[in-house]
Amino acid sequence: MSKDQDQTAEGRVADLLRESGLGESLVPTYAAAYTALYATEFAAQLRAAGHETAAALIQPDPALIDAAWGDE
């Protein structure tokens, strides 16, 4: 297995953010927020298809997303 195959989605997003030039101090927060937003979108799709239990398993804590954006 290659390094990319072993890497988590959040790790891959973090690598892409670093490559884009985002400040290192922001990378962990933004990577976590991005993957949480994606999970939220996927959970909504599951709910719309009637899969509430599955959606509840992947729905992230909204505080994780809110923390990335500060007090805006």
LUMZA-551456 format. One record per atom (N, C-alpha, C, O, CB): residue in one letter; atom name; x, z, y. Coordinates in steps of 0.02 Angstrom, whole numbers. Each point is the difference from the previous one (the first is absolute). Glycine has a CB too. Layout:
BEGIN
TORPA residu atome      x      z      y
TORPA      a    CA      X      Z      Y
...
//
This chain:
BEGIN
TORPA residu atome      x      z      y
TORPA      m     N     42      0    -59
TORPA      m    CA    -42      0     59
TORPA      m     C     44      0     62
TORPA      m     O     50     35      3
TORPA      m    CB   -141     25    -65
TORPA      s     N     72    -99    112
TORPA      s    CA     40     -3     61
TORPA      s     C    -19     58     46
TORPA      s     O    -50     34    -11
TORPA      s    CB     58   -159      1
TORPA      k     N     32    135     61
TORPA      k    CA    -13     53     49
TORPA      k     C    -69     -9     31
TORPA      k     O    -36     49      7
TORPA      k    CB    159    -39     17
TORPA      d     N   -141    -71     -6
TORPA      d    CA    -65    -13     31
TORPA      d     C    -58     17    -47
TORPA      d     O    -52     23     23
TORPA      d    CB    105   -113     44
TORPA      q     N    -44     80   -132
TORPA      q    CA    -53     15    -47
TORPA      q     C     -9     76     -9
TORPA      q     O    -55     23    -14
TORPA      q    CB     79   -131    -45
TORPA      d     N     30    146     68
TORPA      d    CA     -3     73     -6
TORPA      d     C    -26     33     64
TORPA      d     O    -22     57     -3
TORPA      d    CB    117    -63    -77
TORPA      q     N    -93    -28    135
TORPA      q    CA    -16     30     64
TORPA      q     C    -75      8      9
TORPA      q     O    -40    -43    -20
TORPA      q    CB    144     -8     67
TORPA      t     N   -124    106    -15
TORPA      t    CA    -70     11     15
TORPA      t     C    -22    -45     58
TORPA      t     O     42    -29     35
TORPA      t    CB    -33    148    -75
TORPA      a     N    -73   -126     48
TORPA      a    CA    -26    -39     57
TORPA      a     C     23     30     66
TORPA      a     O     21    -36     45
TORPA      a    CB   -122      3   -113
TORPA      e     N     98    100     73
TORPA      e    CA     22     32     62
TORPA      e     C     75    -11     13
TORPA      e     O     20     -9     57
TORPA      e    CB   -109     95    -73
TORPA      g     N    129    -86    -37
TORPA      g    CA     71    -14      7
TORPA      g     C     13    -71     24
TORPA      g     O     45    -11     41
TORPA      g    CB    -23     95   -130
TORPA      r     N    -60   -131     62
TORPA      r    CA      9    -70     21
TORPA      r     C    -20     -9     73
TORPA      r     O     33    -36     37
TORPA      r    CB    -54     -2   -155
TORPA      v     N    -35     70    138
TORPA      v    CA    -21     -4     69
TORPA      v     C     54     31     45
TORPA      v     O     15    -28     53
TORPA      v    CB   -137     33    -87
TORPA      a     N    150     50     14
TORPA      a    CA     53     32     39
TORPA      a     C     59    -47      8
TORPA      a     O     28     -6     55
TORPA      a    CB    -64    119    -97
TORPA      d     N     55   -148    -11
TORPA      d    CA     55    -48      5
TORPA      d     C    -16    -56     50
TORPA      d     O     43    -19     40
TORPA      d    CB    -12     44   -159
TORPA      l     N    -92    -49    117
TORPA      l    CA    -20    -54     46
TORPA      l     C     -1     25     72
TORPA      l     O     18    -37     46
TORPA      l    CB    -86    -15   -138
TORPA      l     N     46    113    102
TORPA      l    CA      1     28     68
TORPA      l     C     71      7     26
TORPA      l     O     14    -15     58
TORPA      l    CB   -121     75    -83
TORPA      r     N    152    -38    -18
TORPA      r    CA     71      5     20
TORPA      r     C     28    -69     17
TORPA      r     O     34     -8     51
TORPA      r    CB    -19    109   -125
TORPA      e     N    -31   -150     32
TORPA      e    CA     24    -69     13
TORPA      e     C    -28    -27     66
TORPA      e     O     33    -41     32
TORPA      e    CB    -26     22   -156
TORPA      s     N    -66     41    143
TORPA      s    CA    -30    -24     62
TORPA      s     C     30     33     62
TORPA      s     O    -12    -22     56
TORPA      s    CB    -93      2   -119
TORPA      g     N    146     72     53
TORPA      g    CA     33     33     56
TORPA      g     C    -35     63     25
TORPA      g     O     20     28     50
TORPA      g    CB     21   -138    -20
TORPA      l     N    -93    132    -65
TORPA      l    CA    -34     62     20
TORPA      l     C     50     58     -4
TORPA      l     O     40      3    -47
TORPA      l    CB   -152    -47      7
TORPA      g     N    109     89     87
TORPA      g    CA     44     58      1
TORPA      g     C     -6     40    -64
TORPA      g     O    -55     12    -25
TORPA      g    CB     46     -8    149
TORPA      e     N     65     17   -151
TORPA      e    CA      2     35    -65
TORPA      e     C    -44     63      0
TORPA      e     O    -29     16    -51
TORPA      e    CB    145    -59     35
TORPA      s     N   -120     77     72
TORPA      s    CA    -41     60      2
TORPA      s     C    -74    -14     -9
TORPA      s     O    -38     44    -21
TORPA      s    CB    123      7     95
TORPA      l     N   -107   -112    -59
TORPA      l    CA    -70    -19     -6
TORPA      l     C    -18    -30    -67
TORPA      l     O    -59     -3    -19
TORPA      l    CB     59    -16    141
TORPA      v     N     50     -4   -159
TORPA      v    CA    -12    -36    -63
TORPA      v     C    -42     41    -50
TORPA      v     O    -50    -27    -25
TORPA      v    CB    158    -33     44
TORPA      p     N    -91    121    -35
TORPA      p    CA    -39     36    -50
TORPA      p     C    -74      9     19
TORPA      p     O    -44     -9    -41
TORPA      p    CB    148     68      9
TORPA      t     N   -116    -43     95
TORPA      t    CA    -68     11     23
TORPA      t     C    -40    -65     -1
TORPA      t     O    -57     -1    -24
TORPA      t    CB     96     95     96
TORPA      y     N    -10   -148    -47
TORPA      y    CA    -36    -63      2
TORPA      y     C    -10    -29    -70
TORPA      y     O    -52    -30    -13
TORPA      y    CB    100      9    127
TORPA      a     N      1     29   -158
TORPA      a    CA     -9    -25    -68
TORPA      a     C    -56     38    -35
TORPA      a     O    -41    -31    -35
TORPA      a    CB    163      1     30
TORPA      a     N   -124     95     13
TORPA      a    CA    -54     40    -31
TORPA      a     C    -67    -19     30
TORPA      a     O    -50     -7    -37
TORPA      a    CB    131    101     17
TORPA      a     N    -84   -103     86
TORPA      a    CA    -63    -19     32
TORPA      a     C    -24    -69    -23
TORPA      a     O    -59     -9    -13
TORPA      a    CB     91     79    112
TORPA      y     N     14   -117   -104
TORPA      y    CA    -19    -67    -22
TORPA      y     C    -29      1    -71
TORPA      y     O    -52    -29    -13
TORPA      y    CB    142    -20     86
TORPA      t     N    -56     83   -118
TORPA      t    CA    -25      1    -69
TORPA      t     C    -65     40     -4
TORPA      t     O    -42    -16    -42
TORPA      t    CB    160      6     -1
TORPA      a     N   -126     61     85
TORPA      a    CA    -63     37      1
TORPA      a     C    -57    -43     26
TORPA      a     O    -56      2    -26
TORPA      a    CB    120    104     43
TORPA      l     N    -50   -146     34
TORPA      l    CA    -52    -45     26
TORPA      l     C    -20    -52    -53
TORPA      l     O    -59    -16     -7
TORPA      l    CB    104     32    124
TORPA      y     N      4    -41   -152
TORPA      y    CA    -14    -48    -54
TORPA      y     C    -43     32    -54
TORPA      y     O    -47    -30    -25
TORPA      y    CB    155    -31     50
TORPA      a     N    -90    122    -44
TORPA      a    CA    -39     35    -52
TORPA      a     C    -71     13     24
TORPA      a     O    -47     -4    -39
TORPA      a    CB    152     58     -3
TORPA      t     N   -113    -38    106
TORPA      t    CA    -66     10     29
TORPA      t     C    -42    -64     -4
TORPA      t     O    -59      3    -18
TORPA      t    CB    106     84     95
TORPA      e     N    -16   -143    -62
TORPA      e    CA    -35    -64     -4
TORPA      e     C    -20    -15    -72
TORPA      e     O    -56    -23    -13
TORPA      e    CB    121    -19    112
TORPA      f     N    -20     54   -145
TORPA      f    CA    -15    -12    -71
TORPA      f     C    -55     46    -24
TORPA      f     O    -44    -21    -38
TORPA      f    CB    163    -16     19
TORPA      a     N   -117    101     40
TORPA      a    CA    -53     47    -19
TORPA      a     C    -67    -23     26
TORPA      a     O    -51      7    -35
TORPA      a    CB    135     87     36
TORPA      a     N    -86   -120     60
TORPA      a    CA    -63    -26     28
TORPA      a     C    -27    -58    -42
TORPA      a     O    -60     -5    -11
TORPA      a    CB     97     41    126
TORPA      q     N      7    -79   -138
TORPA      q    CA    -21    -56    -43
TORPA      q     C    -28     26    -66
TORPA      q     O    -50    -27    -25
TORPA      q    CB    137    -47     78
TORPA      l     N    -55    125    -81
TORPA      l    CA    -26     29    -62
TORPA      l     C    -68     31     11
TORPA      l     O    -45     -8    -42
TORPA      l    CB    162     29      4
TORPA      r     N   -126     15     93
TORPA      r    CA    -65     31     15
TORPA      r     C    -54    -54      7
TORPA      r     O    -55      8    -26
TORPA      r    CB    113     88     84
TORPA      a     N    -41   -150    -23
TORPA      a    CA    -48    -54     10
TORPA      a     C    -21    -31    -66
TORPA      a     O    -56    -26     -7
TORPA      a    CB    106      4    119
TORPA      a     N     -6     24   -161
TORPA      a    CA    -15    -27    -66
TORPA      a     C    -32     52    -46
TORPA      a     O    -12    -14    -59
TORPA      a    CB    107    -66     73
TORPA      g     N   -108    140     13
TORPA      g    CA    -33     51    -39
TORPA      g     C     45     45    -42
TORPA      g     O    -23     33    -46
TORPA      g    CB    -70   -109     43
TORPA      h     N    156     77     20
TORPA      h    CA     49     39    -39
TORPA      h     C     23     62     40
TORPA      h     O     59      6     15
TORPA      h    CB    -21   -111    -74
TORPA      e     N    -84    149     74
TORPA      e    CA     14     58     43
TORPA      e     C     54     46    -30
TORPA      e     O     43     23     36
TORPA      e    CB   -161    -29      4
TORPA      t     N    115     18   -105
TORPA      t    CA     49     45    -31
TORPA      t     C     71    -28      6
TORPA      t     O     46     36     17
TORPA      t    CB   -134      3    -97
TORPA      a     N     96   -103     67
TORPA      a    CA     66    -31      7
TORPA      a     C     23      1     72
TORPA      a     O     59     13     14
TORPA      a    CB    -84    -87   -112
TORPA      a     N    -21     61    144
TORPA      a    CA     18      0     71
TORPA      a     C     24     69     22
TORPA      a     O     48      6     38
TORPA      a    CB   -132    -97    -17
TORPA      a     N     51    143    -45
TORPA      a    CA     19     68     18
TORPA      a     C     71     17    -24
TORPA      a     O     35     40     31
TORPA      a    CB   -156     -7    -36
TORPA      l     N    142    -63    -50
TORPA      l    CA     67     14    -27
TORPA      l     C     55    -29     43
TORPA      l     O     55     28      1
TORPA      l    CB   -105    -27   -114
TORPA      i     N     37    -56    148
TORPA      i    CA     54    -31     39
TORPA      i     C     -7     11     75
TORPA      i     O     44    -19     38
TORPA      i    CB    -35    -65   -127
TORPA      q     N    -65    114    110
TORPA      q    CA    -10     11     72
TORPA      q     C     51     50     26
TORPA      q     O      1     57    -22
TORPA      q    CB   -124    -82     10
TORPA      p     N    166      5     60
TORPA      p    CA     50     46     26
TORPA      p     C    -31     50     49
TORPA      p     O    -56     -9     24
TORPA      p    CB    144    -79    -39
TORPA      d     N    -50    140     29
TORPA      d    CA    -20     49     50
TORPA      d     C      1    -33     68
TORPA      d     O     53    -26     20
TORPA      d    CB     -8    123    -91
TORPA      p     N   -100    -97    109
TORPA      p    CA     -1    -32     66
TORPA      p     C     52     29     48
TORPA      p     O     22    -34     46
TORPA      p    CB   -143     11    -63
TORPA      a     N    140     85      7
TORPA      a    CA     50     32     43
TORPA      a     C     67    -36     -3
TORPA      a     O     37     -1     49
TORPA      a    CB    -95    110    -65
TORPA      l     N     73   -139    -41
TORPA      l    CA     63    -38     -7
TORPA      l     C      1    -59     49
TORPA      l     O     50    -13     32
TORPA      l    CB    -42     48   -153
TORPA      i     N    -64    -70    125
TORPA      i    CA     -4    -57     45
TORPA      i     C      0     23     72
TORPA      i     O     36    -28     42
TORPA      i    CB   -100    -37   -129
TORPA      d     N     25    117    102
TORPA      d    CA     -4     26     68
TORPA      d     C     68     23     25
TORPA      d     O     17     -9     59
TORPA      d    CB   -135     42    -80
TORPA      a     N    158     -3    -23
TORPA      a    CA     66     26     20
TORPA      a     C     46    -55     23
TORPA      a     O     44     11     42
TORPA      a    CB    -59     82   -124
TORPA      a     N      7   -152     55
TORPA      a    CA     44    -56     19
TORPA      a     C    -12    -23     71
TORPA      a     O     46    -26     32
TORPA      a    CB    -44     -9   -151
TORPA      w     N    -61     45    145
TORPA      w    CA    -17    -26     66
TORPA      w     C      1     54     54
TORPA      w     O    -10    -15     59
TORPA      w    CB    -59    -70   -115
TORPA      g     N     82    147     38
TORPA      g    CA      6     54     49
TORPA      g     C    -67     17     31
TORPA      g     O    -52     -6    -32
TORPA      g    CB    168    -31     56
TORPA      d     N   -113     58     39
TORPA      d    CA    -60     22     35
TORPA      d     C    -30    -54     44
TORPA      d     O    -23     15     55
TORPA      d    CB     69    100    -57
TORPA      e     N    -46   -176    -21
TORPA      e    CA    -28    -56     40
TORPA      e     C    -74      5      5
TORPA      e     O    -31    -42     32
TORPA      e    CB    124    -29    -66
//
